[in-house]
């Protein structure tokens, strides 16, 4: 696909699609609760539809009138065995979190996905769930999908210290702990996004958090709710960066989720001297607001430590932002980038270097030297939606030559209308 290049003056308003993490969880919580759950502004992208279709196969009635999704919850006990293995596509969130839900089911389920999912490590979820009494194994007894989960109605509570900072792993254990008989304690390596904890409370459950320690007792019964999904800050990030680095630009993003465990990119933009303003709207359960950015003179920074889990999905586009900042930007403590849809450390370094950036990959991050000019070339998303969108924003800065993006279809995983929304912004 030939990308849009050489623009100035991006101006306008964008309302990004619903938050992917919350959309996934809205279907999950609606399914395992009793009664009806209505979901507004659900992200109808491939990953979230994988979760929706998975629960249909597990016996949950789900209706979609194009505006509102209605989930007729059956509780944990009402889930039924799927008639065949469940295809979760490209969704790591689906396969890991559903494993935690199925750990307490009295039947066996196999889940598989695309080539990327087949390379995603699952021991980080399988090991703690085995400790709780469930049986999980991967392909040929490896840690890689397809994985088979054989649950037990006698799940045991767990005291578990997470070896990685991962909201997916944490959430899988929490879902299992909701079904276990007793109190489980989970200690995070670093605080990660807390949508699961927030939604347990929203659906009438109980969970406590003190620092990095999470305590949850089971078994619990949840009740259906209305969920209004805010816009996804991970999707908004591409337009935030476009507004900051494309000359003469000013972009406003409406209804963007502002959960503090997800707003690390805003702090980095502020550290780098970016012009950004936020107007908060606290009228719903999920905190959201309006963000405006405009073209800025940026400076390099260091991104490391406990902020990393709060912007892990935004690091590819932050790397592009850093190519347009004066001086050096260092990203550390981001080993988790290696086990995303692709090895994002290598993917970012390889593809931005192909367009003229000066980036050095490291064992746990990137060193980016700015400010650099970009040129045309042929690049690939590697089948990773966030790499694909990042490369389109990079192409906007290219003054000589064309940019050809291979595997552009990957963008549909989280943002099917991305290219259309970009085209709607006024360009001088």
Backbone torsions as a table, in degrees:
resi	resn	phi	psi	omega
1	UNK	NA	131.8	177.5
2	UNK	-82.5	127.2	-175.3
3	UNK	-92.3	155.3	174.4
4	UNK	-67.4	132.1	-179.5
5	UNK	-130.9	169.0	170.2
6	UNK	50.3	70.8	176.5
7	UNK	-124.8	158.2	168.6
8	UNK	-136.6	160.7	173.0
9	UNK	67.2	49.2	172.4
10	UNK	-71.4	119.2	-177.8
11	UNK	-138.2	143.3	177.1
12	UNK	143.6	-171.8	-177.4
13	UNK	-118.4	135.2	177.7
14	UNK	-125.1	134.3	170.5
15	UNK	-112.0	104.1	-174.3
16	UNK	-73.8	159.3	-179.4
17	UNK	-63.3	167.9	-179.1
18	UNK	-59.0	152.8	-178.2
19	UNK	-60.5	128.9	-177.3
20	UNK	-66.6	-45.4	-177.9
21	UNK	-61.7	-43.9	-178.7
22	UNK	-72.1	-36.1	177.7
23	UNK	-61.4	-47.8	175.4
24	UNK	-52.5	-52.2	-172.9
25	UNK	-69.4	-28.3	178.7
26	UNK	-62.3	-39.6	177.5
27	UNK	-69.6	-43.1	-179.5
28	UNK	-62.1	-50.9	-179.1
29	UNK	-66.9	-38.8	177.0
30	UNK	-60.2	-37.9	-177.7
31	UNK	-70.8	-39.9	-174.8
32	UNK	-91.2	1.9	175.2
33	UNK	-95.3	168.4	174.0
34	UNK	-100.9	137.4	-179.0
35	UNK	96.8	-168.3	-171.3
36	UNK	-98.4	134.4	173.0
37	UNK	-116.9	130.8	176.6
38	UNK	-111.4	130.4	-176.6
39	UNK	-117.1	122.6	178.4
40	UNK	-108.3	143.7	-179.2
41	UNK	63.0	34.4	175.8
42	UNK	-63.0	140.5	178.6
43	UNK	-80.9	106.7	179.4
44	UNK	-88.7	64.1	176.8
45	UNK	-114.2	167.7	-170.3
46	UNK	-56.0	-45.1	-177.2
47	UNK	-60.3	-48.9	-176.4
48	UNK	-70.8	-32.8	175.4
49	UNK	-66.8	-28.1	174.8
50	UNK	-62.6	-42.1	176.8
51	UNK	-64.9	-46.0	-180.0
52	UNK	-58.0	-47.6	-178.4
53	UNK	-67.6	-32.4	178.0
54	UNK	-61.9	-43.7	-178.2
55	UNK	-73.7	-28.0	170.8
56	UNK	-60.6	-42.8	179.6
57	UNK	-67.8	-22.2	178.0
58	UNK	-90.8	13.1	170.6
59	UNK	95.5	11.8	-178.8
60	UNK	-95.8	132.9	176.4
61	UNK	-83.8	121.2	-178.2
62	UNK	-131.7	128.6	-178.7
63	UNK	-117.4	146.5	-179.8
64	UNK	-136.0	111.7	179.9
65	UNK	-94.2	10.9	-179.4
66	UNK	95.4	-21.3	178.0
67	UNK	-114.6	-52.9	-176.0
68	UNK	-119.9	136.5	173.0
69	UNK	-98.9	129.1	179.4
70	UNK	-112.0	122.8	179.6
71	UNK	-109.6	123.4	178.7
72	UNK	-94.6	93.3	-171.3
73	UNK	-64.8	148.0	-178.4
74	UNK	-121.5	-0.2	-174.7
75	UNK	74.1	168.5	176.4
76	UNK	-57.6	-39.9	-172.6
77	UNK	-71.9	-19.4	-175.4
78	UNK	-89.3	-3.7	177.6
79	UNK	-64.7	142.8	-177.1
80	UNK	-115.9	153.9	177.5
81	UNK	-62.0	136.9	174.6
82	UNK	-71.2	147.4	-179.2
83	UNK	-74.1	-17.7	-179.7
84	UNK	-151.8	171.9	177.2
85	UNK	-59.5	146.4	-175.4
86	UNK	-98.1	125.2	177.4
87	UNK	-88.9	114.9	179.6
88	UNK	-102.9	13.4	172.6
89	UNK	61.8	-120.3	-176.5
90	UNK	-105.2	11.0	-166.6
91	UNK	-95.3	102.7	174.0
92	UNK	-66.7	-34.5	176.9
93	UNK	-60.3	-44.9	-178.4
94	UNK	-60.7	-52.7	-172.3
95	UNK	-66.8	-35.4	-177.2
96	UNK	-78.1	-47.9	-177.6
97	UNK	-69.3	-39.6	178.8
98	UNK	-64.8	-30.5	175.3
99	UNK	-58.3	-41.9	178.8
100	UNK	-65.6	-38.6	177.9
101	UNK	-66.7	-43.1	-177.4
102	UNK	-76.1	-12.1	178.9
103	UNK	-60.2	-24.7	-180.0
104	UNK	-102.4	8.3	-178.9
105	UNK	-92.1	141.8	-175.9
106	UNK	-87.0	45.0	177.2
107	UNK	-156.7	176.0	-175.1
108	UNK	-109.9	138.4	-179.8
109	UNK	-136.6	137.0	173.7
110	UNK	-111.1	134.6	177.8
111	UNK	-124.5	139.5	178.2
112	UNK	-141.1	171.2	180.0
113	UNK	-152.0	-156.7	-177.1
114	UNK	-81.0	-172.0	-176.9
115	UNK	-61.3	-33.8	179.3
116	UNK	-68.2	-45.3	178.9
117	UNK	-60.9	-35.7	-178.9
118	UNK	-62.9	-13.7	179.4
119	UNK	-106.8	1.8	-176.8
120	UNK	-83.6	129.5	-178.3
121	UNK	-69.6	133.3	-177.0
122	UNK	-114.8	-8.0	179.5
123	UNK	-58.7	-32.9	-179.2
124	UNK	-58.2	-26.2	175.0
125	UNK	-98.1	-42.8	-174.3
126	UNK	-64.0	-39.7	-175.8
127	UNK	-62.8	-50.8	178.5
128	UNK	-65.6	-35.3	179.9
129	UNK	-68.9	-32.6	173.2
130	UNK	-64.7	-39.9	177.9
131	UNK	-59.1	-28.7	-179.1
132	UNK	-84.3	-6.9	174.8
133	UNK	114.3	-6.7	178.0
134	UNK	-81.7	159.1	176.6
135	UNK	-108.9	121.6	178.2
136	UNK	-135.1	136.5	173.6
137	UNK	-148.5	150.3	-179.1
138	UNK	-97.1	-171.0	-177.9
139	UNK	-61.0	126.4	-179.9
140	UNK	52.8	38.5	179.7
141	UNK	62.2	22.8	174.7
142	UNK	-89.7	-174.0	176.9
143	UNK	-96.9	11.3	-173.7
144	UNK	-110.1	147.6	179.2
145	UNK	-64.0	157.7	4.5
146	UNK	-64.2	146.0	175.6
147	UNK	-118.8	147.1	178.0
148	UNK	-115.6	127.9	-179.9
149	UNK	-112.7	121.2	172.3
150	UNK	-114.4	107.7	-173.8
151	UNK	-81.6	175.1	176.6
152	UNK	-139.3	142.0	177.3
153	UNK	-79.3	-1.7	-179.4
154	UNK	-115.6	46.7	177.3
155	UNK	-59.5	139.5	179.4
156	UNK	-101.6	145.3	176.5
157	UNK	-64.8	162.3	-174.3
158	UNK	-137.4	148.4	167.7
159	UNK	-114.5	110.8	-167.5
160	UNK	-135.4	131.0	175.4
161	UNK	-101.9	116.3	-175.4
162	UNK	-68.0	127.3	178.6
163	UNK	-78.6	-15.8	179.2
164	UNK	-130.8	154.3	175.2
165	UNK	-85.6	96.0	-174.2
166	UNK	-143.4	117.7	176.5
167	UNK	-67.3	-29.6	179.0
168	UNK	-65.8	-46.3	-179.9
169	UNK	-65.8	-46.9	177.9
170	UNK	-54.5	-46.7	-175.7
171	UNK	-67.4	-38.1	177.8
172	UNK	-59.4	-44.3	179.8
173	UNK	-66.6	-40.4	179.4
174	UNK	-61.6	-44.2	179.5
175	UNK	-60.4	-39.8	176.6
176	UNK	-67.4	-40.8	-177.8
177	UNK	-63.9	-30.5	177.1
178	UNK	-62.3	-21.8	-177.8
179	UNK	-103.0	-11.9	-176.4
180	UNK	-77.7	156.9	179.9
181	UNK	-94.4	95.7	-178.2
182	UNK	133.5	-170.7	-174.8
183	UNK	-105.6	127.6	177.4
184	UNK	-106.2	146.5	176.8
185	UNK	-125.8	129.1	-178.9
186	UNK	-123.0	125.4	179.6
187	UNK	-110.0	120.4	-178.6
188	UNK	-81.6	148.9	172.8
189	UNK	-70.4	-47.2	171.1
190	UNK	-139.9	150.7	179.4
191	UNK	-62.5	130.8	179.1
192	UNK	-118.4	175.0	-176.9
193	UNK	-52.1	139.0	-169.8
194	UNK	-112.9	30.1	-179.1
195	UNK	-60.9	-37.3	-179.7
196	UNK	-62.9	-46.4	179.4
197	UNK	-61.5	-44.5	-179.9
198	UNK	-61.4	-40.6	-174.9
199	UNK	-76.8	-26.8	171.9
200	UNK	-58.5	-45.9	179.4
201	UNK	-65.3	-41.7	-179.9
202	UNK	-61.4	-35.1	-178.2
203	UNK	-90.9	14.2	172.4
204	UNK	89.9	9.7	179.2
205	UNK	-92.4	-179.7	-179.2
206	UNK	-127.5	135.6	176.3
207	UNK	-157.4	142.6	-180.0
208	UNK	-123.3	146.6	179.4
209	UNK	-130.4	128.6	175.7
210	UNK	-133.2	105.4	-173.2
211	UNK	64.1	-122.7	-179.6
212	UNK	-99.5	9.3	-177.4
213	UNK	-105.2	126.0	-178.8
214	UNK	-113.5	132.5	179.0
215	UNK	-123.1	129.9	179.9
216	UNK	-142.6	133.1	179.4
217	UNK	-109.0	151.2	179.3
218	UNK	-141.3	172.1	-0.9
219	UNK	-79.8	152.0	179.3
220	UNK	-122.1	154.5	176.0
221	UNK	-116.7	130.6	-177.3
222	UNK	-110.0	157.1	-177.0
223	UNK	-124.3	136.5	-177.9
224	UNK	-55.9	149.2	-175.7
225	UNK	-139.6	175.5	167.6
226	UNK	-99.5	127.1	-179.1
227	UNK	-115.1	122.4	173.8
228	UNK	-104.3	110.9	-174.4
229	UNK	-82.6	122.2	176.6
230	UNK	-74.9	168.8	175.3
231	UNK	-65.0	150.4	-174.1
232	UNK	-84.2	117.8	179.6
233	UNK	-64.8	-26.7	177.5
234	UNK	-67.5	-33.9	174.9
235	UNK	-77.4	-38.0	178.4
236	UNK	-62.6	-28.2	-175.2
237	UNK	-55.4	-34.4	-178.1
238	UNK	-67.5	-37.3	177.6
239	UNK	-78.5	-31.7	174.3
240	UNK	-58.3	-47.8	-178.5
241	UNK	-68.7	-40.4	178.1
242	UNK	-57.4	-44.2	-179.9
243	UNK	-64.6	-30.6	-178.7
244	UNK	-79.7	-30.1	-171.2
245	UNK	-111.0	-14.6	177.1
246	UNK	-89.9	119.4	-175.2
247	UNK	-52.0	143.4	175.1
248	UNK	64.9	24.4	-176.8
249	UNK	-97.8	152.2	170.9
250	UNK	-152.5	116.8	-174.4
251	UNK	-126.4	135.3	174.0
252	UNK	-111.4	131.5	178.2
253	UNK	-113.4	124.4	-175.3
254	UNK	-99.7	151.1	174.6
255	UNK	53.6	48.0	178.5
256	UNK	-91.6	131.7	177.9
257	UNK	-61.2	134.3	-176.9
258	UNK	-124.1	31.9	173.7
259	UNK	-56.3	126.7	-175.1
260	UNK	-58.4	-22.4	178.1
261	UNK	-78.9	0.8	-177.8
262	UNK	-123.0	-0.5	-168.6
263	UNK	-100.9	23.4	178.7
264	UNK	-57.8	-34.5	-178.8
265	UNK	-62.8	-34.5	178.9
266	UNK	-64.2	-41.7	179.2
267	UNK	-65.1	-38.8	178.7
268	UNK	-65.5	-43.7	177.4
269	UNK	-57.7	-43.3	179.1
270	UNK	-65.1	-41.9	177.2
271	UNK	-58.9	-35.8	-175.9
272	UNK	-85.2	-0.6	177.6
273	UNK	88.4	17.0	-179.6
274	UNK	-72.1	145.5	177.4
275	UNK	-84.7	108.6	-175.9
276	UNK	-144.4	136.6	176.8
277	UNK	-132.0	148.6	-174.2
278	UNK	-131.6	133.1	175.3
279	UNK	-120.1	109.9	-173.4
280	UNK	-82.9	148.7	176.0
281	UNK	-130.9	110.1	-174.3
282	UNK	-107.3	34.1	-176.1
283	UNK	-85.3	-8.0	-179.2
284	UNK	-122.0	171.4	178.9
285	UNK	-63.1	-31.7	-178.2
286	UNK	-102.0	113.5	-174.5
287	UNK	-58.9	133.1	-178.6
288	UNK	-148.5	173.6	179.1
289	UNK	-176.7	-175.7	-178.2
290	UNK	-108.8	131.5	-179.1
291	UNK	-120.4	132.5	175.5
292	UNK	-121.3	133.4	176.3
293	UNK	-127.4	155.7	173.1
294	UNK	-144.6	161.8	-175.8
295	UNK	-50.2	134.7	-171.9
296	UNK	-140.1	154.8	168.7
297	UNK	-88.4	116.7	-170.5
298	UNK	-107.7	156.4	175.7
299	UNK	-127.6	150.9	-179.1
300	UNK	-64.0	162.1	-178.5
301	UNK	-152.8	177.6	174.4
302	UNK	-114.5	130.1	-178.7
303	UNK	-120.5	114.9	-173.0
304	UNK	-161.3	171.1	170.8
305	UNK	72.4	-141.7	-169.0
306	UNK	-73.3	-6.9	175.4
307	UNK	-78.5	-21.4	-174.0
308	UNK	-56.4	-49.1	179.0
309	UNK	-62.3	-20.3	-178.1
310	UNK	-85.2	-1.9	177.8
311	UNK	-147.6	21.6	-173.1
312	UNK	-57.4	-40.4	-178.6
313	UNK	-76.2	-17.0	-179.3
314	UNK	-92.9	-4.4	-175.4
315	UNK	-60.9	-36.7	176.4
316	UNK	-58.7	-44.0	-179.0
317	UNK	-76.2	-28.7	174.0
318	UNK	-64.9	-35.7	176.6
319	UNK	-61.2	-41.5	175.8
320	UNK	-63.5	-43.6	176.9
321	UNK	-53.7	-42.5	-177.8
322	UNK	-66.1	-26.9	178.3
323	UNK	-66.8	-17.8	-178.8
324	UNK	-106.7	12.2	176.9
325	UNK	-102.7	148.4	176.5
326	UNK	-74.8	128.9	177.4
327	UNK	95.2	-166.9	-172.5
328	UNK	-99.6	137.2	171.5
329	UNK	-117.1	132.2	-179.8
330	UNK	-118.8	128.5	174.0
331	UNK	-110.8	122.1	-179.4
332	UNK	-126.3	167.0	173.3
333	UNK	64.8	27.5	-175.5
334	UNK	-115.1	38.9	179.6
335	UNK	-56.5	-27.7	-177.2
336	UNK	-61.6	-21.1	176.6
337	UNK	-60.5	-22.8	-177.2
338	UNK	-72.6	-20.0	-174.8
339	UNK	-118.8	32.2	171.8
340	UNK	-87.7	-156.5	-178.6
341	UNK	-55.9	-28.8	170.5
342	UNK	-145.6	179.0	172.2
343	UNK	-75.3	97.0	-172.4
344	UNK	-71.5	-21.9	175.0
345	UNK	-63.8	-51.5	-179.7
346	UNK	-68.5	-40.1	-177.7
347	UNK	-62.2	-45.6	179.3
348	UNK	-62.6	-47.6	-177.8
349	UNK	-62.8	-46.3	-176.7
350	UNK	-63.7	-47.7	-171.8
351	UNK	-77.2	-38.9	176.9
352	UNK	-71.0	-33.1	174.4
353	UNK	-62.6	-38.1	178.6
354	UNK	-62.4	-22.5	178.1
355	UNK	-99.2	5.0	173.8
356	UNK	108.7	1.2	179.4
357	UNK	-74.5	161.2	179.3
358	UNK	-112.5	92.1	-173.9
359	UNK	-131.0	134.6	176.0
360	UNK	-116.6	120.2	175.9
361	UNK	-75.3	147.3	175.5
362	UNK	-125.1	179.1	-178.4
363	UNK	-62.9	-29.8	-176.5
364	UNK	-132.2	23.5	179.5
365	UNK	169.3	-144.7	-173.6
366	UNK	-145.7	149.2	169.2
367	UNK	-116.9	120.5	-175.0
368	UNK	-117.3	127.1	178.5
369	UNK	-103.9	125.6	179.0
370	UNK	-122.2	173.2	-3.8
371	UNK	-94.1	138.1	-175.6
372	UNK	-121.0	151.5	173.0
373	UNK	-91.6	145.3	-179.0
374	UNK	-110.4	151.1	179.2
375	UNK	-129.0	173.3	-177.8
376	UNK	-69.5	170.6	178.3
377	UNK	164.6	175.9	176.3
378	UNK	-103.8	126.7	-176.6
379	UNK	-131.1	169.0	179.9
380	UNK	-134.7	151.1	175.3
381	UNK	-84.5	-11.4	-173.0
382	UNK	60.1	18.3	-175.4
383	UNK	78.9	14.2	-176.9
384	UNK	-107.7	117.2	-175.4
385	UNK	-57.6	-40.5	-176.0
386	UNK	-73.0	-31.4	174.9
387	UNK	-67.9	-41.4	179.6
388	UNK	-61.0	-46.7	-179.7
389	UNK	-67.6	-39.0	177.6
390	UNK	-59.0	-40.6	-177.9
391	UNK	-69.5	-31.3	174.3
392	UNK	-66.5	-40.7	177.5
393	UNK	-65.1	-39.6	176.5
394	UNK	-59.7	-41.0	-177.2
395	UNK	-61.6	-26.1	179.5
396	UNK	-61.9	-22.0	-177.9
397	UNK	-92.1	-6.6	-175.3
398	UNK	-75.9	124.0	-178.5
399	UNK	-101.3	-23.1	179.6
400	UNK	-128.5	128.1	177.3
401	UNK	89.9	167.9	179.3
402	UNK	-99.8	160.4	173.5
403	UNK	-118.4	121.4	178.7
404	UNK	-107.3	121.9	-179.0
405	UNK	-104.6	118.5	174.7
406	UNK	-86.2	144.7	179.5
407	UNK	62.1	42.3	179.5
408	UNK	-65.7	-22.7	-177.6
409	UNK	-62.1	-17.0	-179.4
410	UNK	-60.8	-24.8	-178.3
411	UNK	-57.5	-28.6	-178.0
412	UNK	-65.1	-14.5	179.0
413	UNK	-57.7	-38.6	-177.8
414	UNK	-127.4	-17.3	-172.8
415	UNK	-149.0	77.0	-175.3
416	UNK	-60.4	-28.0	-176.5
417	UNK	-102.1	18.6	-174.9
418	UNK	-56.9	-51.9	-176.6
419	UNK	-65.1	-35.4	178.2
420	UNK	-67.7	-41.8	-179.8
421	UNK	-64.8	-38.2	177.1
422	UNK	-64.4	-40.1	-178.4
423	UNK	-65.7	-23.9	-177.8
424	UNK	-76.8	-18.7	-179.9
425	UNK	-70.8	137.4	179.5
426	UNK	-62.7	132.4	-180.0
427	UNK	-126.2	130.0	176.6
428	UNK	-76.5	NA	NA
